[in-house]
Amino acid sequence: MKQPGFLDQIKNYLFLKKRDSDAPINTNLKLMHGMNRISIVMFLVALVLLFFKLFVFKR
């Protein structure tokens, strides 16, 4: 089996690419990836809010 590239792993992780049907389904792994997705989204929201606070709503 060929090793996936870095971008392929990112796409697979964020569900931008279809999951490998041969890979086993592990509940713990699914929960961990779900929590990581939530933290990535929260981080991006915080960056957007910080950007607006620093540059858009400047007094």
PyMOL Python script that loads the backbone (N, CA, C, O; Angstrom):
from pymol import cmd

cmd.read_pdbstr("""\
ATOM      1  N   MET A   1       0.836  -1.184   0.000  1.00  0.00           N
ATOM      2  CA  MET A   1       0.000   0.000   0.000  1.00  0.00           C
ATOM      3  C   MET A   1       0.880   1.247   0.000  1.00  0.00           C
ATOM      4  O   MET A   1       1.843   1.340   0.761  1.00  0.00           O
ATOM      5  N   LYS A   2       0.543   2.185  -0.847  1.00  0.00           N
ATOM      6  CA  LYS A   2       1.326   3.409  -1.000  1.00  0.00           C
ATOM      7  C   LYS A   2       1.058   4.373   0.153  1.00  0.00           C
ATOM      8  O   LYS A   2      -0.084   4.522   0.591  1.00  0.00           O
ATOM      9  N   GLN A   3       2.113   5.029   0.645  1.00  0.00           N
ATOM     10  CA  GLN A   3       1.986   6.024   1.708  1.00  0.00           C
ATOM     11  C   GLN A   3       1.332   7.288   1.141  1.00  0.00           C
ATOM     12  O   GLN A   3       1.769   7.787   0.104  1.00  0.00           O
ATOM     13  N   PRO A   4       0.288   7.817   1.803  1.00  0.00           N
ATOM     14  CA  PRO A   4      -0.339   9.049   1.309  1.00  0.00           C
ATOM     15  C   PRO A   4       0.567  10.254   1.551  1.00  0.00           C
ATOM     16  O   PRO A   4       1.327  10.288   2.519  1.00  0.00           O
ATOM     17  N   GLY A   5       0.477  11.233   0.665  1.00  0.00           N
ATOM     18  CA  GLY A   5       1.253  12.454   0.807  1.00  0.00           C
ATOM     19  C   GLY A   5       0.687  13.350   1.901  1.00  0.00           C
ATOM     20  O   GLY A   5      -0.395  13.096   2.430  1.00  0.00           O
ATOM     21  N   PHE A   6       1.425  14.389   2.229  1.00  0.00           N
ATOM     22  CA  PHE A   6       1.035  15.300   3.302  1.00  0.00           C
ATOM     23  C   PHE A   6      -0.304  15.970   2.999  1.00  0.00           C
ATOM     24  O   PHE A   6      -1.185  16.011   3.858  1.00  0.00           O
ATOM     25  N   LEU A   7      -0.462  16.497   1.776  1.00  0.00           N
ATOM     26  CA  LEU A   7      -1.714  17.176   1.434  1.00  0.00           C
ATOM     27  C   LEU A   7      -2.881  16.197   1.382  1.00  0.00           C
ATOM     28  O   LEU A   7      -4.009  16.558   1.717  1.00  0.00           O
ATOM     29  N   ASP A   8      -2.618  14.961   0.964  1.00  0.00           N
ATOM     30  CA  ASP A   8      -3.676  13.946   0.960  1.00  0.00           C
ATOM     31  C   ASP A   8      -4.152  13.649   2.371  1.00  0.00           C
ATOM     32  O   ASP A   8      -5.345  13.447   2.596  1.00  0.00           O
ATOM     33  N   GLN A   9      -3.227  13.621   3.324  1.00  0.00           N
ATOM     34  CA  GLN A   9      -3.605  13.382   4.716  1.00  0.00           C
ATOM     35  C   GLN A   9      -4.448  14.537   5.256  1.00  0.00           C
ATOM     36  O   GLN A   9      -5.421  14.310   5.975  1.00  0.00           O
ATOM     37  N   ILE A  10      -4.078  15.779   4.912  1.00  0.00           N
ATOM     38  CA  ILE A  10      -4.851  16.949   5.361  1.00  0.00           C
ATOM     39  C   ILE A  10      -6.252  16.909   4.757  1.00  0.00           C
ATOM     40  O   ILE A  10      -7.234  17.128   5.466  1.00  0.00           O
ATOM     41  N   LYS A  11      -6.355  16.634   3.455  1.00  0.00           N
ATOM     42  CA  LYS A  11      -7.664  16.564   2.793  1.00  0.00           C
ATOM     43  C   LYS A  11      -8.530  15.472   3.415  1.00  0.00           C
ATOM     44  O   LYS A  11      -9.725  15.669   3.636  1.00  0.00           O
ATOM     45  N   ASN A  12      -7.929  14.339   3.690  1.00  0.00           N
ATOM     46  CA  ASN A  12      -8.661  13.229   4.287  1.00  0.00           C
ATOM     47  C   ASN A  12      -9.110  13.595   5.693  1.00  0.00           C
ATOM     48  O   ASN A  12     -10.231  13.275   6.089  1.00  0.00           O
ATOM     49  N   TYR A  13      -8.250  14.259   6.446  1.00  0.00           N
ATOM     50  CA  TYR A  13      -8.540  14.633   7.826  1.00  0.00           C
ATOM     51  C   TYR A  13      -9.706  15.609   7.901  1.00  0.00           C
ATOM     52  O   TYR A  13     -10.560  15.494   8.780  1.00  0.00           O
ATOM     53  N   LEU A  14      -9.743  16.569   6.983  1.00  0.00           N
ATOM     54  CA  LEU A  14     -10.788  17.588   6.989  1.00  0.00           C
ATOM     55  C   LEU A  14     -11.991  17.200   6.129  1.00  0.00           C
ATOM     56  O   LEU A  14     -12.861  18.035   5.880  1.00  0.00           O
ATOM     57  N   PHE A  15     -12.056  15.961   5.677  1.00  0.00           N
ATOM     58  CA  PHE A  15     -13.144  15.443   4.837  1.00  0.00           C
ATOM     59  C   PHE A  15     -13.246  16.167   3.501  1.00  0.00           C
ATOM     60  O   PHE A  15     -14.342  16.281   2.954  1.00  0.00           O
ATOM     61  N   LEU A  16     -12.131  16.661   2.961  1.00  0.00           N
ATOM     62  CA  LEU A  16     -12.153  17.250   1.632  1.00  0.00           C
ATOM     63  C   LEU A  16     -11.944  16.168   0.573  1.00  0.00           C
ATOM     64  O   LEU A  16     -12.154  16.404  -0.617  1.00  0.00           O
ATOM     65  N   LYS A  17     -11.542  15.013   1.005  1.00  0.00           N
ATOM     66  CA  LYS A  17     -11.283  13.895   0.111  1.00  0.00           C
ATOM     67  C   LYS A  17     -11.995  12.681   0.695  1.00  0.00           C
ATOM     68  O   LYS A  17     -12.118  12.550   1.912  1.00  0.00           O
ATOM     69  N   LYS A  18     -12.465  11.795  -0.183  1.00  0.00           N
ATOM     70  CA  LYS A  18     -13.157  10.602   0.302  1.00  0.00           C
ATOM     71  C   LYS A  18     -12.239   9.727   1.128  1.00  0.00           C
ATOM     72  O   LYS A  18     -11.051   9.595   0.834  1.00  0.00           O
ATOM     73  N   ARG A  19     -12.801   9.133   2.162  1.00  0.00           N
ATOM     74  CA  ARG A  19     -12.066   8.257   3.056  1.00  0.00           C
ATOM     75  C   ARG A  19     -11.743   6.939   2.371  1.00  0.00           C
ATOM     76  O   ARG A  19     -12.520   6.453   1.549  1.00  0.00           O
ATOM     77  N   ASP A  20     -10.605   6.365   2.708  1.00  0.00           N
ATOM     78  CA  ASP A  20     -10.207   5.067   2.172  1.00  0.00           C
ATOM     79  C   ASP A  20     -11.172   4.010   2.694  1.00  0.00           C
ATOM     80  O   ASP A  20     -11.328   3.857   3.906  1.00  0.00           O
ATOM     81  N   SER A  21     -11.813   3.288   1.799  1.00  0.00           N
ATOM     82  CA  SER A  21     -12.812   2.309   2.223  1.00  0.00           C
ATOM     83  C   SER A  21     -12.182   1.086   2.883  1.00  0.00           C
ATOM     84  O   SER A  21     -12.868   0.351   3.593  1.00  0.00           O
ATOM     85  N   ASP A  22     -10.895   0.858   2.662  1.00  0.00           N
ATOM     86  CA  ASP A  22     -10.213  -0.291   3.262  1.00  0.00           C
ATOM     87  C   ASP A  22      -9.745  -0.012   4.689  1.00  0.00           C
ATOM     88  O   ASP A  22      -9.410  -0.940   5.425  1.00  0.00           O
ATOM     89  N   ALA A  23      -9.719   1.264   5.083  1.00  0.00           N
ATOM     90  CA  ALA A  23      -9.222   1.624   6.412  1.00  0.00           C
ATOM     91  C   ALA A  23     -10.236   1.206   7.476  1.00  0.00           C
ATOM     92  O   ALA A  23     -11.440   1.362   7.276  1.00  0.00           O
ATOM     93  N   PRO A  24      -9.761   0.678   8.602  1.00  0.00           N
ATOM     94  CA  PRO A  24     -10.693   0.280   9.659  1.00  0.00           C
ATOM     95  C   PRO A  24     -11.316   1.497  10.341  1.00  0.00           C
ATOM     96  O   PRO A  24     -10.690   2.551  10.452  1.00  0.00           O
ATOM     97  N   ILE A  25     -12.557   1.333  10.794  1.00  0.00           N
ATOM     98  CA  ILE A  25     -13.259   2.417  11.482  1.00  0.00           C
ATOM     99  C   ILE A  25     -13.033   2.246  12.984  1.00  0.00           C
ATOM    100  O   ILE A  25     -13.362   1.208  13.557  1.00  0.00           O
ATOM    101  N   ASN A  26     -12.473   3.268  13.606  1.00  0.00           N
ATOM    102  CA  ASN A  26     -12.180   3.233  15.023  1.00  0.00           C
ATOM    103  C   ASN A  26     -12.923   4.395  15.687  1.00  0.00           C
ATOM    104  O   ASN A  26     -12.704   5.552  15.328  1.00  0.00           O
ATOM    105  N   THR A  27     -13.793   4.100  16.642  1.00  0.00           N
ATOM    106  CA  THR A  27     -14.610   5.122  17.287  1.00  0.00           C
ATOM    107  C   THR A  27     -13.755   6.156  18.005  1.00  0.00           C
ATOM    108  O   THR A  27     -14.029   7.353  17.916  1.00  0.00           O
ATOM    109  N   ASN A  28     -12.723   5.709  18.715  1.00  0.00           N
ATOM    110  CA  ASN A  28     -11.861   6.655  19.426  1.00  0.00           C
ATOM    111  C   ASN A  28     -11.179   7.617  18.475  1.00  0.00           C
ATOM    112  O   ASN A  28     -11.051   8.805  18.771  1.00  0.00           O
ATOM    113  N   LEU A  29     -10.740   7.107  17.331  1.00  0.00           N
ATOM    114  CA  LEU A  29     -10.084   7.944  16.332  1.00  0.00           C
ATOM    115  C   LEU A  29     -11.068   8.957  15.759  1.00  0.00           C
ATOM    116  O   LEU A  29     -10.709  10.115  15.541  1.00  0.00           O
ATOM    117  N   LYS A  30     -12.306   8.532  15.513  1.00  0.00           N
ATOM    118  CA  LYS A  30     -13.329   9.447  14.995  1.00  0.00           C
ATOM    119  C   LYS A  30     -13.612  10.565  15.991  1.00  0.00           C
ATOM    120  O   LYS A  30     -13.744  11.725  15.601  1.00  0.00           O
ATOM    121  N   LEU A  31     -13.706  10.222  17.280  1.00  0.00           N
ATOM    122  CA  LEU A  31     -13.957  11.242  18.295  1.00  0.00           C
ATOM    123  C   LEU A  31     -12.786  12.216  18.407  1.00  0.00           C
ATOM    124  O   LEU A  31     -12.990  13.420  18.559  1.00  0.00           O
ATOM    125  N   MET A  32     -11.575  11.703  18.332  1.00  0.00           N
ATOM    126  CA  MET A  32     -10.390  12.562  18.418  1.00  0.00           C
ATOM    127  C   MET A  32     -10.354  13.535  17.237  1.00  0.00           C
ATOM    128  O   MET A  32     -10.081  14.721  17.417  1.00  0.00           O
ATOM    129  N   HIS A  33     -10.628  13.037  16.039  1.00  0.00           N
ATOM    130  CA  HIS A  33     -10.621  13.904  14.866  1.00  0.00           C
ATOM    131  C   HIS A  33     -11.738  14.945  14.954  1.00  0.00           C
ATOM    132  O   HIS A  33     -11.554  16.084  14.525  1.00  0.00           O
ATOM    133  N   GLY A  34     -12.890  14.566  15.504  1.00  0.00           N
ATOM    134  CA  GLY A  34     -13.988  15.522  15.676  1.00  0.00           C
ATOM    135  C   GLY A  34     -13.605  16.644  16.618  1.00  0.00           C
ATOM    136  O   GLY A  34     -13.877  17.811  16.336  1.00  0.00           O
ATOM    137  N   MET A  35     -12.974  16.304  17.742  1.00  0.00           N
ATOM    138  CA  MET A  35     -12.536  17.339  18.688  1.00  0.00           C
ATOM    139  C   MET A  35     -11.473  18.235  18.071  1.00  0.00           C
ATOM    140  O   MET A  35     -11.466  19.444  18.303  1.00  0.00           O
ATOM    141  N   ASN A  36     -10.583  17.653  17.293  1.00  0.00           N
ATOM    142  CA  ASN A  36      -9.541  18.460  16.637  1.00  0.00           C
ATOM    143  C   ASN A  36     -10.150  19.406  15.619  1.00  0.00           C
ATOM    144  O   ASN A  36      -9.700  20.545  15.487  1.00  0.00           O
ATOM    145  N   ARG A  37     -11.176  18.948  14.890  1.00  0.00           N
ATOM    146  CA  ARG A  37     -11.841  19.829  13.929  1.00  0.00           C
ATOM    147  C   ARG A  37     -12.494  21.003  14.643  1.00  0.00           C
ATOM    148  O   ARG A  37     -12.422  22.138  14.170  1.00  0.00           O
ATOM    149  N   ILE A  38     -13.136  20.735  15.788  1.00  0.00           N
ATOM    150  CA  ILE A  38     -13.771  21.805  16.560  1.00  0.00           C
ATOM    151  C   ILE A  38     -12.728  22.818  17.009  1.00  0.00           C
ATOM    152  O   ILE A  38     -12.966  24.023  16.930  1.00  0.00           O
ATOM    153  N   SER A  39     -11.567  22.345  17.481  1.00  0.00           N
ATOM    154  CA  SER A  39     -10.541  23.287  17.938  1.00  0.00           C
ATOM    155  C   SER A  39      -9.933  24.073  16.779  1.00  0.00           C
ATOM    156  O   SER A  39      -9.571  25.236  16.956  1.00  0.00           O
ATOM    157  N   ILE A  40      -9.813  23.468  15.604  1.00  0.00           N
ATOM    158  CA  ILE A  40      -9.308  24.201  14.434  1.00  0.00           C
ATOM    159  C   ILE A  40     -10.288  25.303  14.063  1.00  0.00           C
ATOM    160  O   ILE A  40      -9.873  26.427  13.780  1.00  0.00           O
ATOM    161  N   VAL A  41     -11.586  25.000  14.058  1.00  0.00           N
ATOM    162  CA  VAL A  41     -12.604  26.003  13.718  1.00  0.00           C
ATOM    163  C   VAL A  41     -12.601  27.129  14.742  1.00  0.00           C
ATOM    164  O   VAL A  41     -12.687  28.301  14.373  1.00  0.00           O
ATOM    165  N   MET A  42     -12.504  26.789  16.022  1.00  0.00           N
ATOM    166  CA  MET A  42     -12.475  27.823  17.071  1.00  0.00           C
ATOM    167  C   MET A  42     -11.241  28.707  16.923  1.00  0.00           C
ATOM    168  O   MET A  42     -11.328  29.919  17.121  1.00  0.00           O
ATOM    169  N   PHE A  43     -10.097  28.127  16.579  1.00  0.00           N
ATOM    170  CA  PHE A  43      -8.873  28.894  16.376  1.00  0.00           C
ATOM    171  C   PHE A  43      -9.028  29.859  15.205  1.00  0.00           C
ATOM    172  O   PHE A  43      -8.621  31.017  15.295  1.00  0.00           O
ATOM    173  N   LEU A  44      -9.616  29.387  14.105  1.00  0.00           N
ATOM    174  CA  LEU A  44      -9.807  30.252  12.939  1.00  0.00           C
ATOM    175  C   LEU A  44     -10.781  31.383  13.242  1.00  0.00           C
ATOM    176  O   LEU A  44     -10.575  32.511  12.794  1.00  0.00           O
ATOM    177  N   VAL A  45     -11.837  31.097  13.994  1.00  0.00           N
ATOM    178  CA  VAL A  45     -12.779  32.149  14.387  1.00  0.00           C
ATOM    179  C   VAL A  45     -12.068  33.186  15.252  1.00  0.00           C
ATOM    180  O   VAL A  45     -12.279  34.386  15.077  1.00  0.00           O
ATOM    181  N   ALA A  46     -11.227  32.733  16.183  1.00  0.00           N
ATOM    182  CA  ALA A  46     -10.482  33.666  17.035  1.00  0.00           C
ATOM    183  C   ALA A  46      -9.531  34.526  16.208  1.00  0.00           C
ATOM    184  O   ALA A  46      -9.374  35.714  16.489  1.00  0.00           O
ATOM    185  N   LEU A  47      -8.894  33.944  15.190  1.00  0.00           N
ATOM    186  CA  LEU A  47      -8.016  34.740  14.326  1.00  0.00           C
ATOM    187  C   LEU A  47      -8.792  35.801  13.561  1.00  0.00           C
ATOM    188  O   LEU A  47      -8.330  36.934  13.422  1.00  0.00           O
ATOM    189  N   VAL A  48      -9.970  35.439  13.064  1.00  0.00           N
ATOM    190  CA  VAL A  48     -10.793  36.412  12.332  1.00  0.00           C
ATOM    191  C   VAL A  48     -11.236  37.533  13.265  1.00  0.00           C
ATOM    192  O   VAL A  48     -11.188  38.706  12.894  1.00  0.00           O
ATOM    193  N   LEU A  49     -11.667  37.179  14.474  1.00  0.00           N
ATOM    194  CA  LEU A  49     -12.073  38.206  15.440  1.00  0.00           C
ATOM    195  C   LEU A  49     -10.906  39.111  15.811  1.00  0.00           C
ATOM    196  O   LEU A  49     -11.075  40.324  15.934  1.00  0.00           O
ATOM    197  N   LEU A  50      -9.735  38.535  15.989  1.00  0.00           N
ATOM    198  CA  LEU A  50      -8.546  39.320  16.302  1.00  0.00           C
ATOM    199  C   LEU A  50      -8.202  40.266  15.158  1.00  0.00           C
ATOM    200  O   LEU A  50      -7.853  41.423  15.389  1.00  0.00           O
ATOM    201  N   PHE A  51      -8.299  39.779  13.933  1.00  0.00           N
ATOM    202  CA  PHE A  51      -8.037  40.610  12.757  1.00  0.00           C
ATOM    203  C   PHE A  51      -8.994  41.797  12.720  1.00  0.00           C
ATOM    204  O   PHE A  51      -8.571  42.936  12.520  1.00  0.00           O
ATOM    205  N   PHE A  52     -10.288  41.528  12.913  1.00  0.00           N
ATOM    206  CA  PHE A  52     -11.256  42.617  12.899  1.00  0.00           C
ATOM    207  C   PHE A  52     -11.012  43.597  14.032  1.00  0.00           C
ATOM    208  O   PHE A  52     -11.116  44.808  13.838  1.00  0.00           O
ATOM    209  N   LYS A  53     -10.697  43.100  15.186  1.00  0.00           N
ATOM    210  CA  LYS A  53     -10.471  43.971  16.335  1.00  0.00           C
ATOM    211  C   LYS A  53      -9.241  44.860  16.133  1.00  0.00           C
ATOM    212  O   LYS A  53      -9.247  46.028  16.521  1.00  0.00           O
ATOM    213  N   LEU A  54      -8.195  44.310  15.530  1.00  0.00           N
ATOM    214  CA  LEU A  54      -6.965  45.085  15.352  1.00  0.00           C
ATOM    215  C   LEU A  54      -7.016  46.037  14.163  1.00  0.00           C
ATOM    216  O   LEU A  54      -6.505  47.153  14.251  1.00  0.00           O
ATOM    217  N   PHE A  55      -7.624  45.619  13.049  1.00  0.00           N
ATOM    218  CA  PHE A  55      -7.524  46.405  11.825  1.00  0.00           C
ATOM    219  C   PHE A  55      -8.810  47.083  11.389  1.00  0.00           C
ATOM    220  O   PHE A  55      -8.758  48.166  10.806  1.00  0.00           O
ATOM    221  N   VAL A  56      -9.950  46.488  11.650  1.00  0.00           N
ATOM    222  CA  VAL A  56     -11.197  47.053  11.156  1.00  0.00           C
ATOM    223  C   VAL A  56     -11.810  48.010  12.162  1.00  0.00           C
ATOM    224  O   VAL A  56     -12.224  49.110  11.796  1.00  0.00           O
ATOM    225  N   PHE A  57     -11.874  47.605  13.431  1.00  0.00           N
ATOM    226  CA  PHE A  57     -12.497  48.419  14.462  1.00  0.00           C
ATOM    227  C   PHE A  57     -11.470  49.258  15.216  1.00  0.00           C
ATOM    228  O   PHE A  57     -11.591  49.471  16.422  1.00  0.00           O
ATOM    229  N   LYS A  58     -10.447  49.737  14.482  1.00  0.00           N
ATOM    230  CA  LYS A  58      -9.403  50.543  15.093  1.00  0.00           C
ATOM    231  C   LYS A  58      -9.959  51.910  15.447  1.00  0.00           C
ATOM    232  O   LYS A  58     -10.683  52.507  14.650  1.00  0.00           O
ATOM    233  N   ARG A  59      -9.631  52.418  16.635  1.00  0.00           N
ATOM    234  CA  ARG A  59     -10.136  53.741  17.039  1.00  0.00           C
ATOM    235  C   ARG A  59      -9.117  54.795  16.777  1.00  0.00           C
ATOM    236  O   ARG A  59      -9.360  55.970  17.050  1.00  0.00           O
TER     237      ARG A  59
END
""", "prot")
cmd.dss("prot")
cmd.show_as("cartoon", "prot")
cmd.util.cbc("prot")
cmd.orient("prot")
